[in-house]
Amino acid sequence: MKVIIIVSSQTLDFYDASGQCTSFSISTGKNGVGQLYGSEQTPLGQHVICEKIGAGALENTVFVTRKATGEIYSPELAAQFPERDWILTRILRLDGCERGLNKGGEVDTFKRCVYIHGVPDKEPMGVPRSHGCIRMRNQDMMRLFDQVEVGVLVEIKL
């Protein structure tokens, strides 16, 4: 089982235990790829899923600092908080595996809080628009979340 994120095509390929591949359209960092803390870029290299957050939550559940707020995303809520970076439905938190590239110091994916997560349906997929995370449609996010486990390898490449 593994996940391969290809930034150039804005796709996430999930390979299940039998090697069967399912592809999803995603959105990565609007500032491109990079490792540095504060860059809002998507980090490259080998990662693992280190936390699964939101199991059983309703679709469009709003998360802030990895905790459900009790809110359900709606256009009215979006109008109330126009600057919020919406993290919805489920979160797969990533941890870098390569010291000096995406682990440790100013390049630590875990400390940067880089996730695979759901977003509002109005957000486009297939174009870089995130603050460094990997965004997915909520239905796709729930499907992936249910199939992966903590420890699954996630490779992010150009």
C-alpha positions in Angstrom: 0.0 0.0 0.0 1.3 3.5 -0.9 0.4 6.9 -2.1 2.2 8.8 -4.8 1.4 12.5 -5.2 2.5 14.0 -8.6 2.7 17.8 -8.4 3.1 18.4 -12.1 -0.2 16.6 -12.9 -2.0 17.5 -9.7 -2.9 13.9 -9.0 -2.7 11.5 -6.1 -2.4 7.8 -6.9 -3.3 5.3 -4.3 -2.0 1.8 -4.6 -3.9 -0.7 -2.5 -2.4 -3.9 -1.1 -3.1 -5.8 -4.3 -1.3 -3.1 -6.4 -4.6 -1.7 -7.8 -4.3 2.1 -8.5 -7.0 4.7 -7.9 -6.2 8.2 -9.1 -7.6 11.4 -7.6 -7.4 15.0 -8.7 -5.8 17.2 -6.1 -4.5 20.7 -5.4 -1.0 21.3 -4.0 0.8 24.5 -2.9 0.1 27.7 -4.8 3.7 28.7 -4.1 5.0 25.6 -5.7 7.2 22.9 -4.1 9.7 23.5 -1.3 10.6 22.4 2.1 11.0 25.5 4.3 8.9 26.4 7.3 6.6 29.3 6.4 7.0 28.9 2.6 3.4 27.6 2.1 5.0 25.2 -0.5 4.3 21.5 -0.8 7.3 19.4 0.5 8.9 16.8 -1.8 10.2 13.4 -0.9 9.2 10.4 1.2 6.7 10.8 4.0 4.4 8.6 6.0 0.9 9.0 7.2 1.5 9.6 11.0 -2.1 10.5 12.1 -5.6 9.9 10.8 -8.0 12.6 12.2 -11.7 12.8 11.8 -12.9 9.2 11.5 -16.7 9.2 11.6 -17.0 13.0 11.3 -19.8 14.3 9.0 -18.8 15.4 5.6 -17.8 19.1 5.7 -16.9 19.0 9.4 -14.6 22.0 10.0 -11.2 21.4 11.6 -8.9 24.0 13.2 -5.6 22.9 14.6 -6.7 19.3 13.9 -9.7 19.6 16.1 -13.3 19.5 15.0 -14.9 22.9 15.7 -18.5 21.7 15.8 -19.1 23.6 12.6 -20.2 22.2 9.3 -19.0 24.1 6.3 -21.6 26.1 4.4 -21.6 29.2 2.1 -22.9 31.2 5.0 -20.1 30.1 7.3 -17.6 30.9 4.5 -19.0 34.4 4.2 -18.6 34.8 7.9 -14.9 33.8 7.8 -13.7 34.8 4.4 -9.9 34.4 5.2 -10.1 30.9 6.8 -8.1 28.2 5.1 -10.8 25.5 5.2 -9.7 22.1 6.4 -12.7 19.8 6.1 -14.0 16.2 6.6 -10.8 14.2 7.3 -7.1 14.8 7.8 -4.1 12.6 7.0 -1.1 14.2 8.7 2.2 13.7 7.1 5.7 13.2 8.6 8.8 13.4 6.6 11.2 10.5 6.4 14.3 12.2 4.9 16.5 14.1 7.4 17.6 17.4 6.0 15.0 17.3 3.2 11.6 17.0 5.0 12.6 16.0 8.5 14.2 18.2 11.2 15.1 21.8 11.5 13.3 24.3 9.2 12.3 21.6 6.7 10.2 19.4 9.0 6.9 18.4 7.3 5.4 17.3 10.6 6.2 20.6 12.3 4.9 22.5 9.3 1.5 20.7 9.7 1.3 19.4 6.2 -1.8 17.3 5.6 -3.9 15.6 3.0 -7.4 17.0 3.7 -10.8 17.8 2.3 -11.9 21.3 1.2 -15.1 23.0 0.1 -16.6 21.6 -3.1 -16.3 25.0 -4.8 -12.4 24.8 -4.6 -10.9 23.8 -7.9 -8.9 20.6 -8.2 -6.1 20.1 -10.8 -4.5 23.5 -10.0 -2.1 24.5 -7.2 -4.2 26.5 -4.7 -3.3 25.3 -1.2 -1.0 26.7 1.5 1.3 23.7 1.1 -1.1 20.9 2.0 -2.6 18.4 -0.4 -6.3 19.2 -0.9 -8.9 16.7 -2.1 -12.6 16.7 -2.7 -14.4 15.6 0.5 -15.9 12.4 -1.1 -12.5 11.4 -2.4 -10.9 12.3 1.0 -13.3 10.0 2.8 -12.7 7.2 0.4 -8.9 7.5 0.7 -9.1 7.9 4.5 -11.0 4.6 4.8 -8.4 2.7 2.8 -5.1 3.9 4.3 -3.5 3.2 7.7 -1.0 5.1 9.8 2.4 4.2 8.5 1.5 4.1 4.8 4.3 5.6 2.6 3.4 8.9 0.8 5.9 10.0 -1.9 5.5 13.5 -3.2 7.3 14.2 -6.5 7.4 16.6 -9.3 
